[in-house]
Each structure stands twice: as structure tokens, then as C-alpha cells.
Amino acid sequence: MMSHSGQRDRPWLRPFEQAPHNLVGYAADYPAGHYTGRHTHPRAQLLYAIAGVMRVETDHALFIVPPTTALWLPAQEPHAVQMPDTLQMRALFLRESVARSGPGAVAVIAVSGLLRELILAACDAGVAWSGRLPERPVAALVLHEIRRAATRPMSLPACRDPRLARLAAVLLANPADPRDLPDLAEIAGASPRTLARLFRRDTGMSFQQWRRQLRLTEAFARIAQGETPARAAAAVGYASGPAFGAAFRAAFGTTPGRAGSA
């Protein structure tokens, strides 16, 4: 469960949230294991990383965001960001009035080559938009690219119950863990029958469906970072290449081989 934290303890973000611009780029590098804690922003955000994977928790889901994708967060959306490995974040803050033309809910989107360059250009320009780069056309192009971007099903329903949360933490740390509910019951502190019921109640999925979604999403993130499909499949617990390929296509509508550039 995320602990609440507002922006009062993040004074370094005030210039980005109060700048008199429609769009401001924010660049920061984070060490492995960094966790922001739960917080909100008065402006919409597009969270993007040129290296590393973000795990972003909201009240309803866990979003896994590799470098070929970005996460759209509407203004005032409570969230927390975890960086399992070192991360090079390149994010955008968008004034709420401008962001209304973007998605109405949290979404993982594919990042086109043009959108990537626009994000990097905004981050280079800084809070003051110094230099010759015009802010308004860049903001308009960014929103155009966001609106036309394909969405990616890179999320898992949140495990709100503390017993499920303990189990989920174990599987997030090692998606290839082969244990089933009877073997995980002691860790969770509940019977297998209770856990099965809680998974249905909290996530709308069975345990097996939730774990399959976790494994496939983690595999997508690995492939997006340059890992081969075979290595990604093995890392998340798939012993059969054809089974992995079929499940991957069913989940994402593309093959593992094409996911690295998707």
C-alpha cells in the first residue's frame, strides 16, 4: 500500500509545476531501488525513461513502463514510482487546461520517434524555455502525438488486500517463481481458498490469470530494453518458446520479436 505524500516535501519540483508554460520538460536520473512514495501533481505528466523501467502504482493498478513506452498521468492522480534498476527519467509536465485534450485516464502509450525527440527537446529547453525552441508548437505536437499513440496493456490490477500485496511483492521480485497458491499461502498469511477468493475480489482475475499477465508484462519490458525473446521468456518462467510466443501475441497483438521496436 502506498503511503501518502504531497508535494510539500518536493520543493525542487515547484518550478516545473508553476512555470508559466503549457509544457515543461523534467530530466532526472535515479539509483536502483529508488521509490518516490505516494504523491500527486497539479499538472498532468507524461512519464518517460530513456533507460530503465518504471513501476508506477496508482490506486487501481500497477503500470510497468519500459523505454519504448510512456505513462500518461492526469493532473491530481495519486501515484508512486519505483525504479528496480537505475533509471534516466525524461518527463513532461503539462498545464491542466492544455492536458484536457489528452487521455482522460492513466494509460501506457507507445512512444513514436517524433514524440521521443519532442520530449528530449523539452527537457533540454528547461523551465525557462531558453534558446530558440518555440514552446507552443512543441506542446501542440506533443499532444498530437499522445492522442494518436497506440495504448499498451502494460498494467496489473492492484492487490489491495495486505495478504495479496505480500504475495504480489514476492512474484514481482521473481516472476519465474513456480510456486502455486498452496505453496505461497504461508507467505501471504491466508489459506489458498481465501487467496483465490481475494484475487477474484480485488483484481477481477484468477491467480493464474494475474500471474500470466505479470510474466508477460515483465517479458515485454525486458525485450523493450534489448533482451532477446528467448532470454526474456526464460527469465519470467516460460520453458516453452512456442507457448510464450502464443501467450505474448494474445496479450499484446504483436510477436515477441517485434516488441523491442513496438
C-alpha atoms as an extended CHARMM CRD file, in Angstrom:
* protein
*
       262  EXT
         1         1  MET       CA              0.0000000000        0.0000000000        0.0000000000  PROA      1               0.0000000000
         2         2  MET       CA              1.3330000000        3.4260000000       -0.8650000000  PROA      2               0.0000000000
         3         3  SER       CA              1.8480000000        5.9270000000        1.9200000000  PROA      3               0.0000000000
         4         4  HSD       CA              0.5420000000        9.4150000000        1.2340000000  PROA      4               0.0000000000
         5         5  SER       CA              2.9650000000       12.1850000000        0.3980000000  PROA      5               0.0000000000
         6         6  GLY       CA              2.0940000000       15.5300000000       -1.1450000000  PROA      6               0.0000000000
         7         7  GLN       CA              4.3680000000       17.9130000000       -2.9560000000  PROA      7               0.0000000000
         8         8  ARG       CA              5.3100000000       19.9730000000        0.1150000000  PROA      8               0.0000000000
         9         9  ASP       CA              8.4410000000       17.8530000000        0.5940000000  PROA      9               0.0000000000
        10        10  ARG       CA              9.4470000000       18.1570000000       -3.0830000000  PROA      10              0.0000000000
        11        11  PRO       CA             10.4070000000       21.8300000000       -3.4410000000  PROA      11              0.0000000000
        12        12  TRP       CA             12.6490000000       21.0940000000       -6.4290000000  PROA      12              0.0000000000
        13        13  LEU       CA              9.5360000000       20.3210000000       -8.4970000000  PROA      13              0.0000000000
        14        14  ARG       CA              7.8130000000       23.6620000000       -7.8580000000  PROA      14              0.0000000000
        15        15  PRO       CA              9.4810000000       25.4470000000      -10.7970000000  PROA      15              0.0000000000
        16        16  PHE       CA              8.2180000000       22.7120000000      -13.1330000000  PROA      16              0.0000000000
        17        17  GLU       CA              4.6990000000       22.8060000000      -11.6970000000  PROA      17              0.0000000000
        18        18  GLN       CA              4.4080000000       26.5810000000      -11.5220000000  PROA      18              0.0000000000
        19        19  ALA       CA              6.2000000000       27.6300000000      -14.7080000000  PROA      19              0.0000000000
        20        20  PRO       CA              4.1270000000       29.9610000000      -16.9680000000  PROA      20              0.0000000000
        21        21  HSD       CA              4.2560000000       27.4740000000      -19.8390000000  PROA      21              0.0000000000
        22        22  ASN       CA              1.8690000000       24.8880000000      -21.2530000000  PROA      22              0.0000000000
        23        23  LEU       CA              4.5780000000       22.2550000000      -21.1740000000  PROA      23              0.0000000000
        24        24  VAL       CA              7.8360000000       21.8430000000      -19.2190000000  PROA      24              0.0000000000
        25        25  GLY       CA             10.4180000000       19.0710000000      -19.5060000000  PROA      25              0.0000000000
        26        26  TYR       CA             11.8980000000       17.4270000000      -16.4010000000  PROA      26              0.0000000000
        27        27  ALA       CA             15.0950000000       15.3360000000      -16.5170000000  PROA      27              0.0000000000
        28        28  ALA       CA             16.4440000000       13.3420000000      -13.5780000000  PROA      28              0.0000000000
        29        29  ASP       CA             18.4790000000       10.1850000000      -13.0490000000  PROA      29              0.0000000000
        30        30  TYR       CA             17.6830000000        7.8230000000      -10.1740000000  PROA      30              0.0000000000
        31        31  PRO       CA             19.6080000000        4.9760000000       -8.4960000000  PROA      31              0.0000000000
        32        32  ALA       CA             18.3820000000        1.3970000000       -8.4390000000  PROA      32              0.0000000000
        33        33  GLY       CA             15.7400000000        0.8380000000       -5.7790000000  PROA      33              0.0000000000
        34        34  HSD       CA             14.5560000000        4.4470000000       -5.6270000000  PROA      34              0.0000000000
        35        35  TYR       CA             10.9240000000        4.8280000000       -4.5360000000  PROA      35              0.0000000000
        36        36  THR       CA              9.1150000000        8.1590000000       -4.6500000000  PROA      36              0.0000000000
        37        37  GLY       CA              6.3310000000        7.4310000000       -2.2050000000  PROA      37              0.0000000000
        38        38  ARG       CA              2.7170000000        8.2450000000       -2.9710000000  PROA      38              0.0000000000
        39        39  HSD       CA              2.1060000000       11.7690000000       -4.2350000000  PROA      39              0.0000000000
        40        40  THR       CA              0.1570000000       13.9070000000       -6.7090000000  PROA      40              0.0000000000
        41        41  HSD       CA              0.9320000000       16.7490000000       -9.1120000000  PROA      41              0.0000000000
        42        42  PRO       CA             -1.2170000000       19.7690000000      -10.0110000000  PROA      42              0.0000000000
        43        43  ARG       CA             -0.2780000000       19.2230000000      -13.6660000000  PROA      43              0.0000000000
        44        44  ALA       CA             -0.6380000000       16.2350000000      -15.9470000000  PROA      44              0.0000000000
        45        45  GLN       CA              2.5090000000       14.2190000000      -16.5460000000  PROA      45              0.0000000000
        46        46  LEU       CA              3.9740000000       12.0870000000      -19.2840000000  PROA      46              0.0000000000
        47        47  LEU       CA              6.4730000000        9.7880000000      -17.5630000000  PROA      47              0.0000000000
        48        48  TYR       CA              9.1570000000        8.5140000000      -19.9200000000  PROA      48              0.0000000000
        49        49  ALA       CA             12.6060000000        6.9950000000      -19.4320000000  PROA      49              0.0000000000
        50        50  ILE       CA             15.4170000000        6.7540000000      -21.9470000000  PROA      50              0.0000000000
        51        51  ALA       CA             16.9180000000        3.9130000000      -19.8800000000  PROA      51              0.0000000000
        52        52  GLY       CA             15.4200000000        1.7140000000      -17.1830000000  PROA      52              0.0000000000
        53        53  VAL       CA             11.9350000000        0.5160000000      -16.3080000000  PROA      53              0.0000000000
        54        54  MET       CA              9.4240000000        2.2930000000      -14.0780000000  PROA      54              0.0000000000
        55        55  ARG       CA              6.8250000000        0.5460000000      -11.9540000000  PROA      55              0.0000000000
        56        56  VAL       CA              4.1000000000        3.0790000000      -11.2730000000  PROA      56              0.0000000000
        57        57  GLU       CA              1.4540000000        2.3420000000       -8.6430000000  PROA      57              0.0000000000
        58        58  THR       CA             -1.9270000000        4.0620000000       -8.6960000000  PROA      58              0.0000000000
        59        59  ASP       CA             -4.9660000000        3.3740000000       -6.5600000000  PROA      59              0.0000000000
        60        60  HSD       CA             -6.2320000000        0.8690000000       -9.1310000000  PROA      60              0.0000000000
        61        61  ALA       CA             -3.2810000000       -0.7010000000      -10.9330000000  PROA      61              0.0000000000
        62        62  LEU       CA              0.4390000000       -1.2690000000      -11.2310000000  PROA      62              0.0000000000
        63        63  PHE       CA              1.8370000000        0.0130000000      -14.5420000000  PROA      63              0.0000000000
        64        64  ILE       CA              5.1280000000       -1.2920000000      -15.9300000000  PROA      64              0.0000000000
        65        65  VAL       CA              6.7330000000        1.2720000000      -18.2350000000  PROA      65              0.0000000000
        66        66  PRO       CA              9.7870000000        0.3130000000      -20.3550000000  PROA      66              0.0000000000
        67        67  PRO       CA             11.6960000000        2.7750000000      -22.5790000000  PROA      67              0.0000000000
        68        68  THR       CA              9.5950000000        2.2320000000      -25.7210000000  PROA      68              0.0000000000
        69        69  THR       CA              6.5210000000        3.4470000000      -23.8300000000  PROA      69              0.0000000000
        70        70  ALA       CA              5.4240000000        6.3250000000      -21.6050000000  PROA      70              0.0000000000
        71        71  LEU       CA              2.7830000000        6.6890000000      -18.9110000000  PROA      71              0.0000000000
        72        72  TRP       CA              0.1440000000        9.3940000000      -19.1330000000  PROA      72              0.0000000000
        73        73  LEU       CA             -0.9750000000       10.6260000000      -15.7070000000  PROA      73              0.0000000000
        74        74  PRO       CA             -3.8390000000       13.1380000000      -15.4630000000  PROA      74              0.0000000000
        75        75  ALA       CA             -3.4360000000       16.0060000000      -13.0120000000  PROA      75              0.0000000000
        76        76  GLN       CA             -4.0030000000       15.1550000000       -9.3400000000  PROA      76              0.0000000000
        77        77  GLU       CA             -3.7080000000       11.3840000000       -9.9530000000  PROA      77              0.0000000000
        78        78  PRO       CA             -2.2240000000        9.7500000000       -6.8180000000  PROA      78              0.0000000000
        79        79  HSD       CA              0.7570000000        7.5850000000       -7.7490000000  PROA      79              0.0000000000
        80        80  ALA       CA              4.1570000000        6.2980000000       -6.6680000000  PROA      80              0.0000000000
        81        81  VAL       CA              7.1160000000        5.3630000000       -8.8470000000  PROA      81              0.0000000000
        82        82  GLN       CA              9.5630000000        2.5580000000       -8.1470000000  PROA      82              0.0000000000
        83        83  MET       CA             12.8150000000        2.1320000000      -10.0780000000  PROA      83              0.0000000000
        84        84  PRO       CA             14.0390000000       -1.5020000000       -9.8260000000  PROA      84              0.0000000000
        85        85  ASP       CA             17.2390000000       -0.5650000000      -11.6840000000  PROA      85              0.0000000000
        86        86  THR       CA             18.9980000000        2.7180000000      -12.4610000000  PROA      86              0.0000000000
        87        87  LEU       CA             16.6610000000        4.9850000000      -14.3810000000  PROA      87              0.0000000000
        88        88  GLN       CA             17.0730000000        8.0060000000      -16.6430000000  PROA      88              0.0000000000
        89        89  MET       CA             13.7190000000        9.7950000000      -16.4830000000  PROA      89              0.0000000000
        90        90  ARG       CA             12.7070000000       12.3790000000      -19.0710000000  PROA      90              0.0000000000
        91        91  ALA       CA              9.2100000000       13.5330000000      -18.1220000000  PROA      91              0.0000000000
        92        92  LEU       CA              6.8310000000       16.2770000000      -19.1630000000  PROA      92              0.0000000000
        93        93  PHE       CA              4.5810000000       18.4350000000      -17.0020000000  PROA      93              0.0000000000
        94        94  LEU       CA              1.5510000000       19.7700000000      -18.8770000000  PROA      94              0.0000000000
        95        95  ARG       CA             -0.7560000000       22.5310000000      -17.6750000000  PROA      95              0.0000000000
        96        96  GLU       CA             -4.1590000000       21.0310000000      -16.8220000000  PROA      96              0.0000000000
        97        97  SER       CA             -6.0880000000       23.2450000000      -19.2410000000  PROA      97              0.0000000000
        98        98  VAL       CA             -3.8960000000       22.0350000000      -22.1180000000  PROA      98              0.0000000000
        99        99  ALA       CA             -3.8340000000       18.4140000000      -20.9820000000  PROA      99              0.0000000000
       100       100  ARG       CA             -7.6260000000       18.1380000000      -21.2270000000  PROA      100             0.0000000000
       101       101  SER       CA             -7.1730000000       17.2000000000      -24.8640000000  PROA      101             0.0000000000
       102       102  GLY       CA             -5.0650000000       14.2040000000      -23.8090000000  PROA      102             0.0000000000
       103       103  PRO       CA             -6.3050000000       10.8450000000      -22.4510000000  PROA      103             0.0000000000
       104       104  GLY       CA             -8.8680000000       11.0490000000      -19.6930000000  PROA      104             0.0000000000
       105       105  ALA       CA             -7.3280000000        8.2750000000      -17.6120000000  PROA      105             0.0000000000
       106       106  VAL       CA             -3.9550000000        6.7520000000      -16.7740000000  PROA      106             0.0000000000
       107       107  ALA       CA             -2.5830000000        4.9500000000      -19.8320000000  PROA      107             0.0000000000
       108       108  VAL       CA              0.6280000000        3.4140000000      -21.1450000000  PROA      108             0.0000000000
       109       109  ILE       CA              1.2480000000        4.6370000000      -24.6850000000  PROA      109             0.0000000000
       110       110  ALA       CA              3.7460000000        3.7410000000      -27.3890000000  PROA      110             0.0000000000
       111       111  VAL       CA              6.3720000000        6.4380000000      -27.9050000000  PROA      111             0.0000000000
       112       112  SER       CA              6.9790000000        7.3410000000      -31.5430000000  PROA      112             0.0000000000
       113       113  GLY       CA             10.3380000000        8.5940000000      -32.7680000000  PROA      113             0.0000000000
       114       114  LEU       CA              8.8950000000       12.0870000000      -33.0720000000  PROA      114             0.0000000000
       115       115  LEU       CA              7.4130000000       12.0720000000      -29.5550000000  PROA      115             0.0000000000
       116       116  ARG       CA             10.7280000000       10.8970000000      -28.1290000000  PROA      116             0.0000000000
       117       117  GLU       CA             12.5870000000       13.7600000000      -29.7930000000  PROA      117             0.0000000000
       118       118  LEU       CA              9.9930000000       16.2840000000      -28.6150000000  PROA      118             0.0000000000
       119       119  ILE       CA             10.3250000000       15.0340000000      -25.0270000000  PROA      119             0.0000000000
       120       120  LEU       CA             14.1020000000       15.3110000000      -25.1690000000  PROA      120             0.0000000000
       121       121  ALA       CA             13.8960000000       18.7810000000      -26.7350000000  PROA      121             0.0000000000
       122       122  ALA       CA             11.5720000000       19.9980000000      -23.9690000000  PROA      122             0.0000000000
       123       123  CYS       CA             13.9080000000       18.5870000000      -21.3070000000  PROA      123             0.0000000000
       124       124  ASP       CA             16.8830000000       20.3120000000      -22.9370000000  PROA      124             0.0000000000
       125       125  ALA       CA             14.9890000000       23.6290000000      -23.0580000000  PROA      125             0.0000000000
       126       126  GLY       CA             14.4060000000       23.6210000000      -19.2960000000  PROA      126             0.0000000000
       127       127  VAL       CA             11.8850000000       25.5190000000      -17.2010000000  PROA      127             0.0000000000
       128       128  ALA       CA             12.5400000000       28.8620000000      -18.8830000000  PROA      128             0.0000000000
       129       129  TRP       CA             12.3910000000       27.5110000000      -22.4560000000  PROA      129             0.0000000000
       130       130  SER       CA             15.6480000000       29.2720000000      -23.1600000000  PROA      130             0.0000000000
       131       131  GLY       CA             17.1020000000       29.3170000000      -26.6600000000  PROA      131             0.0000000000
       132       132  ARG       CA             15.3010000000       29.3690000000      -29.9830000000  PROA      132             0.0000000000
       133       133  LEU       CA             12.9710000000       26.4020000000      -29.4360000000  PROA      133             0.0000000000
       134       134  PRO       CA              9.3200000000       27.6400000000      -29.5260000000  PROA      134             0.0000000000
       135       135  GLU       CA              7.2750000000       26.1850000000      -26.6780000000  PROA      135             0.0000000000
       136       136  ARG       CA              3.7440000000       26.4000000000      -28.0890000000  PROA      136             0.0000000000
       137       137  PRO       CA              4.3350000000       24.4260000000      -31.3140000000  PROA      137             0.0000000000
       138       138  VAL       CA              6.2280000000       21.7780000000      -29.3550000000  PROA      138             0.0000000000
       139       139  ALA       CA              3.3550000000       21.4560000000      -26.8560000000  PROA      139             0.0000000000
       140       140  ALA       CA              0.8320000000       21.1670000000      -29.6930000000  PROA      140             0.0000000000
       141       141  LEU       CA              2.9060000000       18.4660000000      -31.4090000000  PROA      141             0.0000000000
       142       142  VAL       CA              3.3850000000       16.5670000000      -28.1400000000  PROA      142             0.0000000000
       143       143  LEU       CA             -0.3680000000       16.4360000000      -27.5360000000  PROA      143             0.0000000000
       144       144  HSD       CA             -0.9660000000       15.4280000000      -31.1570000000  PROA      144             0.0000000000
       145       145  GLU       CA              1.4660000000       12.5120000000      -30.7990000000  PROA      145             0.0000000000
       146       146  ILE       CA             -0.0430000000       11.4850000000      -27.4440000000  PROA      146             0.0000000000
       147       147  ARG       CA             -3.5660000000       11.4570000000      -28.8670000000  PROA      147             0.0000000000
       148       148  ARG       CA             -2.5870000000        9.3260000000      -31.8600000000  PROA      148             0.0000000000
       149       149  ALA       CA             -0.3590000000        6.9240000000      -29.9020000000  PROA      149             0.0000000000
       150       150  ALA       CA             -1.3530000000        3.2880000000      -29.5220000000  PROA      150             0.0000000000
       151       151  THR       CA             -2.0090000000        2.1660000000      -25.9630000000  PROA      151             0.0000000000
       152       152  ARG       CA             -0.2070000000       -0.8140000000      -24.4350000000  PROA      152             0.0000000000
       153       153  PRO       CA             -1.8050000000       -3.1980000000      -21.8740000000  PROA      153             0.0000000000
       154       154  MET       CA              1.1790000000       -2.8880000000      -19.5370000000  PROA      154             0.0000000000
       155       155  SER       CA             -0.6360000000       -2.9890000000      -16.2230000000  PROA      155             0.0000000000
       156       156  LEU       CA             -1.8150000000       -5.2830000000      -13.4740000000  PROA      156             0.0000000000
       157       157  PRO       CA             -4.8800000000       -4.7480000000      -11.2840000000  PROA      157             0.0000000000
       158       158  ALA       CA             -3.8170000000       -3.6070000000       -7.8290000000  PROA      158             0.0000000000
       159       159  CYS       CA             -3.6720000000       -6.1360000000       -4.9890000000  PROA      159             0.0000000000
       160       160  ARG       CA             -5.1860000000       -4.0150000000       -2.2290000000  PROA      160             0.0000000000
       161       161  ASP       CA             -5.5420000000       -6.6540000000        0.4620000000  PROA      161             0.0000000000
       162       162  PRO       CA             -2.3320000000       -6.8040000000        2.5670000000  PROA      162             0.0000000000
       163       163  ARG       CA             -2.1790000000      -10.5850000000        2.1750000000  PROA      163             0.0000000000
       164       164  LEU       CA             -2.3090000000      -10.3150000000       -1.6030000000  PROA      164             0.0000000000
       165       165  ALA       CA              0.1840000000       -7.4590000000       -1.5190000000  PROA      165             0.0000000000
       166       166  ARG       CA              2.7340000000       -9.6810000000        0.2630000000  PROA      166             0.0000000000
       167       167  LEU       CA              2.2520000000      -12.4090000000       -2.3220000000  PROA      167             0.0000000000
       168       168  ALA       CA              2.4420000000       -9.9260000000       -5.2080000000  PROA      168             0.0000000000
       169       169  ALA       CA              5.7290000000       -8.4950000000       -3.8780000000  PROA      169             0.0000000000
       170       170  VAL       CA              7.3040000000      -11.9640000000       -3.9740000000  PROA      170             0.0000000000
       171       171  LEU       CA              6.2170000000      -12.5730000000       -7.5630000000  PROA      171             0.0000000000
       172       172  LEU       CA              7.2240000000       -9.0910000000       -8.7190000000  PROA      172             0.0000000000
       173       173  ALA       CA             10.7060000000       -9.7560000000       -7.3620000000  PROA      173             0.0000000000
       174       174  ASN       CA             10.8440000000      -13.0760000000       -9.2290000000  PROA      174             0.0000000000
       175       175  PRO       CA              8.1480000000      -13.5530000000      -11.9120000000  PROA      175             0.0000000000
       176       176  ALA       CA              9.5810000000      -17.0270000000      -12.6870000000  PROA      176             0.0000000000
       177       177  ASP       CA              8.7260000000      -18.2680000000       -9.1710000000  PROA      177             0.0000000000
       178       178  PRO       CA              6.9050000000      -21.5540000000       -9.9220000000  PROA      178             0.0000000000
       179       179  ARG       CA              5.0230000000      -21.8670000000       -6.6430000000  PROA      179             0.0000000000
       180       180  ASP       CA              1.2490000000      -22.0270000000       -6.6990000000  PROA      180             0.0000000000
       181       181  LEU       CA             -1.2090000000      -20.7500000000       -4.1090000000  PROA      181             0.0000000000
       182       182  PRO       CA             -0.8220000000      -23.6800000000       -1.6740000000  PROA      182             0.0000000000
       183       183  ASP       CA              2.9350000000      -23.0520000000       -1.5540000000  PROA      183             0.0000000000
       184       184  LEU       CA              2.5530000000      -19.2730000000       -1.2410000000  PROA      184             0.0000000000
       185       185  ALA       CA             -0.1650000000      -19.3660000000        1.4150000000  PROA      185             0.0000000000
       186       186  GLU       CA              2.2380000000      -19.1860000000        4.3480000000  PROA      186             0.0000000000
       187       187  ILE       CA              3.9390000000      -16.0860000000        2.9230000000  PROA      187             0.0000000000
       188       188  ALA       CA              0.5780000000      -14.4040000000        2.4090000000  PROA      188             0.0000000000
       189       189  GLY       CA             -0.8140000000      -15.4400000000        5.7770000000  PROA      189             0.0000000000
       190       190  ALA       CA             -4.0440000000      -16.8630000000        4.3610000000  PROA      190             0.0000000000
       191       191  SER       CA             -5.3630000000      -20.1740000000        3.0920000000  PROA      191             0.0000000000
       192       192  PRO       CA             -5.2140000000      -20.9820000000       -0.6460000000  PROA      192             0.0000000000
       193       193  ARG       CA             -9.0060000000      -20.8270000000       -0.7990000000  PROA      193             0.0000000000
       194       194  THR       CA             -9.0390000000      -17.3750000000        0.8010000000  PROA      194             0.0000000000
       195       195  LEU       CA             -6.3170000000      -16.1430000000       -1.5340000000  PROA      195             0.0000000000
       196       196  ALA       CA             -8.1860000000      -17.3760000000       -4.5890000000  PROA      196             0.0000000000
       197       197  ARG       CA            -11.2960000000      -15.5320000000       -3.4080000000  PROA      197             0.0000000000
       198       198  LEU       CA             -9.3210000000      -12.3540000000       -2.7010000000  PROA      198             0.0000000000
       199       199  PHE       CA             -7.7270000000      -12.3840000000       -6.1510000000  PROA      199             0.0000000000
       200       200  ARG       CA            -11.1540000000      -12.5200000000       -7.7600000000  PROA      200             0.0000000000
       201       201  ARG       CA            -12.4680000000       -9.7700000000       -5.4960000000  PROA      201             0.0000000000
       202       202  ASP       CA             -9.5270000000       -7.3600000000       -5.7510000000  PROA      202             0.0000000000
       203       203  THR       CA             -8.3360000000       -7.8860000000       -9.3260000000  PROA      203             0.0000000000
       204       204  GLY       CA            -11.2300000000       -9.4600000000      -11.2330000000  PROA      204             0.0000000000
       205       205  MET       CA             -8.7770000000      -12.1950000000      -12.2560000000  PROA      205             0.0000000000
       206       206  SER       CA             -7.8430000000      -15.6390000000      -11.0530000000  PROA      206             0.0000000000
       207       207  PHE       CA             -4.3910000000      -16.0330000000       -9.5520000000  PROA      207             0.0000000000
       208       208  GLN       CA             -3.1780000000      -17.8160000000      -12.6860000000  PROA      208             0.0000000000
       209       209  GLN       CA             -4.5030000000      -15.0320000000      -14.9350000000  PROA      209             0.0000000000
       210       210  TRP       CA             -2.8770000000      -12.3490000000      -12.7900000000  PROA      210             0.0000000000
       211       211  ARG       CA              0.4740000000      -14.1570000000      -12.7340000000  PROA      211             0.0000000000
       212       212  ARG       CA              0.3590000000      -14.7220000000      -16.5130000000  PROA      212             0.0000000000
       213       213  GLN       CA             -0.2540000000      -11.0050000000      -17.0470000000  PROA      213             0.0000000000
       214       214  LEU       CA              2.6480000000      -10.1870000000      -14.7190000000  PROA      214             0.0000000000
       215       215  ARG       CA              5.0060000000      -12.5450000000      -16.5400000000  PROA      215             0.0000000000
       216       216  LEU       CA              4.0820000000      -11.2950000000      -19.9940000000  PROA      216             0.0000000000
       217       217  THR       CA              4.3090000000       -7.6340000000      -18.9890000000  PROA      217             0.0000000000
       218       218  GLU       CA              7.7160000000       -8.1640000000      -17.3950000000  PROA      218             0.0000000000
       219       219  ALA       CA              8.8580000000      -10.0400000000      -20.5100000000  PROA      219             0.0000000000
       220       220  PHE       CA              7.7100000000       -7.1430000000      -22.7200000000  PROA      220             0.0000000000
       221       221  ALA       CA              9.7050000000       -4.7300000000      -20.5410000000  PROA      221             0.0000000000
       222       222  ARG       CA             12.8140000000       -6.8880000000      -20.8300000000  PROA      222             0.0000000000
       223       223  ILE       CA             12.5160000000       -7.1620000000      -24.6080000000  PROA      223             0.0000000000
       224       224  ALA       CA             11.9850000000       -3.3960000000      -24.8720000000  PROA      224             0.0000000000
       225       225  GLN       CA             15.3500000000       -2.9650000000      -23.1360000000  PROA      225             0.0000000000
       226       226  GLY       CA             17.1330000000       -5.1470000000      -25.6810000000  PROA      226             0.0000000000
       227       227  GLU       CA             16.9120000000       -8.6210000000      -24.1630000000  PROA      227             0.0000000000
       228       228  THR       CA             16.2500000000      -11.4520000000      -26.6090000000  PROA      228             0.0000000000
       229       229  PRO       CA             12.7560000000      -13.0160000000      -26.5490000000  PROA      229             0.0000000000
       230       230  ALA       CA             14.2500000000      -16.3680000000      -25.5190000000  PROA      230             0.0000000000
       231       231  ARG       CA             16.0810000000      -14.8790000000      -22.5260000000  PROA      231             0.0000000000
       232       232  ALA       CA             13.0590000000      -12.7840000000      -21.5400000000  PROA      232             0.0000000000
       233       233  ALA       CA             10.7900000000      -15.8400000000      -21.6960000000  PROA      233             0.0000000000
       234       234  ALA       CA             13.1340000000      -17.8800000000      -19.5060000000  PROA      234             0.0000000000
       235       235  ALA       CA             13.5410000000      -15.0160000000      -17.0250000000  PROA      235             0.0000000000
       236       236  VAL       CA              9.7900000000      -14.8690000000      -16.3700000000  PROA      236             0.0000000000
       237       237  GLY       CA              9.2180000000      -18.6240000000      -16.1670000000  PROA      237             0.0000000000
       238       238  TYR       CA              8.3520000000      -19.8100000000      -19.6780000000  PROA      238             0.0000000000
       239       239  ALA       CA             10.1280000000      -23.0580000000      -20.6000000000  PROA      239             0.0000000000
       240       240  SER       CA              8.4200000000      -23.3430000000      -23.9980000000  PROA      240             0.0000000000
       241       241  GLY       CA              9.1720000000      -20.7890000000      -26.7210000000  PROA      241             0.0000000000
       242       242  PRO       CA              6.0030000000      -21.5220000000      -28.7310000000  PROA      242             0.0000000000
       243       243  ALA       CA              3.8140000000      -21.2460000000      -25.6060000000  PROA      243             0.0000000000
       244       244  PHE       CA              5.4340000000      -17.9400000000      -24.7330000000  PROA      244             0.0000000000
       245       245  GLY       CA              5.0020000000      -16.6090000000      -28.2700000000  PROA      245             0.0000000000
       246       246  ALA       CA              1.3260000000      -17.5590000000      -28.3890000000  PROA      246             0.0000000000
       247       247  ALA       CA              0.5800000000      -16.0200000000      -24.9920000000  PROA      247             0.0000000000
       248       248  PHE       CA              2.5430000000      -12.8710000000      -25.9080000000  PROA      248             0.0000000000
       249       249  ARG       CA              0.6360000000      -12.3880000000      -29.1740000000  PROA      249             0.0000000000
       250       250  ALA       CA             -2.6860000000      -12.8980000000      -27.3980000000  PROA      250             0.0000000000
       251       251  ALA       CA             -1.7980000000      -10.2740000000      -24.7820000000  PROA      251             0.0000000000
       252       252  PHE       CA             -0.1180000000       -7.6010000000      -26.9290000000  PROA      252             0.0000000000
       253       253  GLY       CA             -1.1910000000       -8.2190000000      -30.5100000000  PROA      253             0.0000000000
       254       254  THR       CA              2.4030000000       -8.4890000000      -31.7090000000  PROA      254             0.0000000000
       255       255  THR       CA              5.1890000000      -11.0430000000      -31.6670000000  PROA      255             0.0000000000
       256       256  PRO       CA              7.9960000000      -11.0010000000      -29.0870000000  PROA      256             0.0000000000
       257       257  GLY       CA             10.4510000000      -10.3240000000      -31.9160000000  PROA      257             0.0000000000
       258       258  ARG       CA              8.6840000000       -7.1220000000      -32.8660000000  PROA      258             0.0000000000
       259       259  ALA       CA              8.0800000000       -5.8840000000      -29.3420000000  PROA      259             0.0000000000
       260       260  GLY       CA             11.5080000000       -4.3260000000      -28.9960000000  PROA      260             0.0000000000
       261       261  SER       CA             10.6290000000       -1.7170000000      -31.6050000000  PROA      261             0.0000000000
       262       262  ALA       CA              6.8880000000       -1.5420000000      -30.9150000000  PROA      262             0.0000000000
